[in-house]
Amino acid sequence: ISSNEAARRLSARLLHLQDEERRRLSRELHDSTGQHLAAAKMVLASLNAEHKDQAKYAECMELVDRSLREIRTISHLLHPSGLEEAGFSTAARWYAEEFAKRSGVEVETAITELPNRLPREVELALFRVLQEGLTNIHRHSKSRSAAVVFEANGADLVLTIKDDGIGMSKEV
């Protein structure tokens, strides 16, 4: 095999391994850490009810709530739910909707439905670009809105992710 073909196969294998690791991490965050935080929230809720005069309990409840939302958001960002079953277009729309609910960032989508499924590696690469773009908006841009556009023009696929955030400094 040619060196280009070997590099392509290696790249696909690395992408697959990364996907498996993200899936495992997502499951661990959701099933373990998320459940522990939910249990802590229940205990704190009863303490808060018994001690309405002490603001520290309400403050702890707010911190646990924020932590739960963040764990759910991170878990959701790590795992491409529905990609294997429904394909990129459907999974991207669903992901953007869920991202908007969990992050508080309003996301407009214009995602073309393709007549045929793309190769798995292409769908996964597109999905990871979408995830990374929205994750960066959530973590860094301080934007309250974003737009995701996916178009197919012949053999060309174009995925555009925009926000109205603070941008990067000129030094970067």
Residue pairs with C-beta under 8 A, 6 or more apart in sequence:
1 9
12 121
15 121
15 124
15 125
15 128
16 124
19 80
19 124
22 78
22 79
23 78
23 79
25 78
26 74
26 75
26 76
26 78
26 79
27 75
27 79
29 71
29 74
29 75
29 78
30 71
30 72
30 75
33 71
34 68
34 71
34 72
34 75
37 64
37 67
37 68
37 71
38 68
40 64
41 61
41 64
41 65
41 68
44 57
44 60
44 61
44 64
45 61
47 57
48 57
48 58
48 60
48 61
51 57
69 102
72 102
73 99
73 102
73 103
73 138
76 95
76 98
76 99
76 102
77 99
77 131
77 134
77 135
77 138
80 91
80 95
80 124
80 127
80 128
80 131
81 91
81 94
81 95
82 90
82 91
82 94
82 95
83 91
83 123
83 124
83 127
84 120
86 94
87 114
87 117
87 118
87 123
88 114
88 118
88 122
88 123
88 126
88 127
88 150
89 111
89 112
89 113
89 114
89 150
90 113
91 123
91 127
92 109
92 111
92 126
92 127
92 130
92 148
92 150
93 109
93 111
95 127
95 130
95 131
95 134
96 107
96 109
96 111
96 130
96 134
96 148
97 107
97 109
99 105
99 107
99 134
99 138
100 106
100 107
103 134
103 138
104 144
105 134
105 137
105 138
105 143
105 144
105 145
105 146
105 163
106 144
106 145
106 146
107 134
107 145
107 146
107 147
107 148
108 145
108 146
108 147
108 148
109 147
109 148
109 149
110 147
110 148
110 149
110 150
110 151
111 148
111 149
111 150
112 150
112 151
112 152
114 152
117 123
118 126
118 157
122 157
126 150
126 157
126 159
129 159
129 161
130 148
130 159
130 161
133 148
133 161
134 146
134 148
134 161
137 143
137 146
137 161
137 163
137 165
140 165
140 166
141 163
141 165
141 166
141 167
142 165
142 166
143 163
143 164
143 165
143 166
144 164
145 163
145 164
146 161
146 162
146 163
147 160
147 161
147 162
147 163
148 159
148 160
148 161
149 158
149 159
149 160
149 162
150 157
150 158
150 159
150 160
151 157
151 158
152 158
